[in-house]
Each structure stands twice: as C-alpha cells, then as structure tokens.
Amino acid sequence: MLKLHVLASGSRGNACVVENADTGRGVLIDCGVCKRDFFARCDESGIDPAKIDSILITHEHGDHTKGIGVVMRGLAKIGRRPAIYAAPETLRASKPLQEADDAYGVQALSTEHLVSAAGLSVFPFPTSHDTDVSFGFRIEANGDAAGFMTDTGIVTSAAHAHLENVRLLALESNHDEKMLREGPYPYAIKQRIASDTGHLSNNQAAEELVALLSDRLEAVAAMHISENNNEYDLAKRNLQAALAGEGHAARVVCGYQGRLTTLA
C-alpha cells in the first residue's frame, strides 16, 4: 500500500513523500523546505531518508525548489544521492535547480514518460500555472494509486483523467474566494491567484472532488492552503461538506505549512 506524507504545504515551502509501504522506499515531490525541517519530518513520519530514490519537481517557483541544494547535501552525507527530475524549462528558470544540476545532474521530466522509482510508477500530467511547465502526478504500485495536484488555476482534462480512481488524493484548496476578494493583497495579485493559471479555490477543489468520487477513494488532503486567504478548518469543512452531500465516507485532512500530515 502507498503512504503519502505531507512534510510541508503552503506558500512558504512544499515537500511531500510518497512511500511504498512494502519496502519503505519513496519519492520526494518538491523540495522547498530547509534541511532541518526535511529531516525532522522524515524522522517524525518514520521515513528513512536513505530510502528516497528520486526527487520530482512540479515547477520552478521557490517554494517548491529552494531547499534542493541543502537537502541533497544532507542526503549525500548519509550516502544517498537520489535522482532529480525536472522539466528542462523548469531547470532553465530555477537557480537552485541549476546548482543541483551542476553538482548532481537533473534528469528531464515530461508528460511523455513515466518515472520508475522506489517500486513506484509515476505518471506526470500538466497543470495550469503561471510557469512555462508545471506538473501533477499519479503514483501507482501493486494495484494501489495516489494522486497529487497543487498549483493550478483550473483542472485540465488530462489532470482529471490521471486523478480518477485513486485511493489517496492530495488536492489543492488554496483560497476562499470571499477572503481573497476582500483581503489585503494588491489587486494584480488577487487576479493572478484567481486566474486560470493561479490556484484552485475551496469551491473549485470541492467541485473536482465530487467529480472524482469513487468507491476506491479513502482519504483526501487539502493542499497549499493560503495563510492569508483561507483557513485550515474552512478548507477542510468545505471538502467534508462536498463528501457528505454525496454520501461518501472518505476522510479529509489538511496539509499544513508547519507540521506533518500522513495519509495511508
């Protein structure tokens, strides 16, 4: 069975480990946290960092890439050098990734090829964000499946297809539309967040969750929750209400900025 460990989720830094529970091996999605937090939350979750086989980068923004250098150096000290995967466009736009490429090498990530690592099959799919390229992932192993999607203004048809019939789902629920509209951000930033290349709102997340419901779905994590335009309880209650309206019993949790959340 798969486990999904949200080490950090939010605008100040993102990192998530999908673990093959049969072997303890896993892949890290994004690396926007410091070395201290990465190793502390691995320890808290029971993840052995020496069993992380690959690092997958969704896109170049700093909250997803800024920790890659320090974390890779920390892993190297324990004898581990996981493969790093990022789109060529992402590599060109990210200084932390360029430095990692010089030191360790970065392999090309695209929607044309799956990534095989840690006994997992990882299928990248496109998201709609204000970058040249951005990805979500479907992860499969031994008949189990997990879906991961953050940093997207809309749900693309490819994204929806890849997220169907998963058991574990990490789904962006970034902002409450009213809080964003009435909040302190400049108008241009509000427009960016609410745009088709911004971030999913609570309502958009709930609509997509209903569209993805299946008997297989067991647990959902509300992800990339804004600290200024949302509240953890509000995002959680919104998804719970959507599930209740459909009579579905999936569990809802939040991915937090400052503490660990695990789906299993």
N, C-alpha and C positions, 0 to 999 in steps of 0.2 A: 504494500500500500504506500501511497505518497503522503508526505507531510509537507506543509507549506508554512515556513517560519518567516513572519514579517519582522525583520530586525529594526526597521525604521521606515516610516512612510509619511511624507509631507514635504513642504517647500524648503525645509532646512536640510533634508538629506533622505535618501531612499536606498534600501537594500533588503533583499528577500532571498531566502534559500529554499529551493525545492529539493527535498530529500527522498531518496529511495530508502524506505524504512527497512527493507530486507537486508540492505548492505551498509546503511549509514552513509553512503556516498551521496553527493548532491551537486547542484549547480547554483551559483550566486547570480541573481538578477539585479543588476545595477550596483554601483559602489560609490555612493555619495555620503558615506559616513566616515568618521575618523577611526583609526586603528583600535583605539581603546574601546569604543562602543562596539565595533565589529567583533572583537574577540570576547568581550564581556557578554554580549548577547548570544554568541555561539555557545559559550560555556553555560549560560542560563538555559538554553534550549536543548542542551545535550548534543549539539552538533560538534563533531571533530573537524576543526578547520583543515586538518591534513587530508581529509576525505572530500574536499571540494575540488571537483575535476575541471570545472570551467566557470568563466565569468561572462555573462551575457549583458550587453549594454543596449538599453532601449533607444536612447538618443543622447545628444551631446550636452544637454543642459547641466550646469554644475552640480545641481542637487542629485544628479544621477551618476556623475563621473569624478567628482573632486577627490574622493578617497582612494582612487585606484592605485596611486603610487605608494602611499603609506601602507595600505592593506597588502599589496603584492610584496613589499619588502618584509612585512611581518610574516607572511606566509613562507617566503623564501628562507627565513631564519629557522623555520621548523621543517625545512626540506621539501616544501611544496611550491610548485610553480604551475598553477592552473592555466589552461589555455584561455586567452581573452578573445571574445568575438564582438565585433562592432562593424557596422556598415562603413564602407570607405568614406562616404560623405560625413559620417559621424566622426571618424578619425581625423579628417581634414579640419573639422570645426572645433576640436577639443584639444587644448594643450595638455591636460592630464593624460589623455589617451596617447597623444604623440610621444610624450615622455615614456609612457609604458611600452609603446611600440619600439622605441629605441632600446629599452632595457630588456624586454621580454618577447616582443613580437605580438602583433594583433592580427587575428585571422578575420577574413571577410565574412560578414553576416548578411544574409539576404533571404527574401521570401522564396527563393528558388530552391533552397537546400535546407534539409533538416539538420540539426546538430545532434550527434550521438555522444552522450557523455554520462558517466555515472550510472550506466544501465538505463538511462532515460532517452526518449526520443523527443526532441524539442522542435516544434514547428513554429517559426516566426510568421507573423501576419502584420499587415500595415495598420497603423493607427493614424489619426488625423490631428497633427500637432504643428505648431509653428516652427518646424525644422524641415530640412530637406528630406529626411527619412526618420521615421520612428516606428517602433515595433511593440506588439504584444506577443504573448507566447501561449501555445498549447503544449502541455507536457504530458507524456504518456509513458507508462511502464506496467508490464504484466497485466494488461486489461484495465488499469486504473487511469484516470485522467484529471488534470488540473488546468484551469485557465487563469491567465494573468493579463489584465489590461488596465493601464493608467495613462494619463497624459494624452487625452484625445478629446476633441470637441464634439465629435459625433461617433456613432458606432458604424463603421464601414460594413458593407455586406460580407467582406472577407473576415473581418473580426467576428461578426455574429456567427458565421459558419464554423469558425475554429473554436468558439466558446460553447457550442452546443454539446449537450450530453456529457458534461464534466461532473465529477463528484465534488471537487473543491473549486471555488471561484473567488479570485481577487479582482474586485471591480471598482474602478474609480467612482467616488461620490464626493467630489471636490467642494462644491459650494451650494449654499441655499440661495436661490435666485433673489429673494427679497433682501436678505442680508447683504448680498453683493451689490444690489441696486442702491441700497440706502447706506452702504458702508463708506469708509474713509478713502478708498483708493481713488486715484485720478481717473477721469472718465475714460481715457485711452486704455488704461489697464483693465478697467471693468469690461470694456468692449472686447479686448483680447481674450480675457478669461471666458466670456460668454459666447465667443465666436465658434465657428465650426472647426477652428484649429486651436481651440483653447483647452478647456477641461469640462468633463461631464458634471452636471448639477445633480443634486439629490433626486430630483424628479426624473431626469434622463436615466440615471442609474436604476431607479425603480422600474421604469418602463422596460429597460433592457433585461432586467432580472426576470420580470414576468414573461417576457418573450423567450427566455432561455430555460424556463422551468421544465424539469423532467423528473421522473421517479428516481433517477440516479443522483440528483443534486442533494448533498448533505449539509454543506456549510459554505457561507459567503463572508468575505471580509470586505468591508467598506474601506476604500483606499484613498490616499493622497488628500485627506480631509484638511481643508483650509483652517488655519488657526484664527483667521480674521473674518472669514465669510461663511463660517459653518460652526457647528458644534458636534462633538463626537456622538452625544446622545441623540441629537436631531438626525444625523445621518443614519444611525443605527435604527431608530424608531421608524424612519421613512421606509427602509428596506423591510423591516419586520411587518409593517402595515401592508406593504405590497404582497408579501408572502401570505399573510393572514387573509387577505382578500381573495386569494386563490386557493385557500385551504391547504397550503403547503407547509411542511414541518421543518424545512431547512433551518439551521442555526445561523444567526447573524452575529458577527463580531466586528470590531474596528481594528484597522491597522493604525498604530499610534506613532507619533513622532519620537517619543522619548522612552518607549518600553516595548518589550517583546509581545507578539501575538502569534499563536500557533494554531493552524488548522490541521486536523488529522482524521 
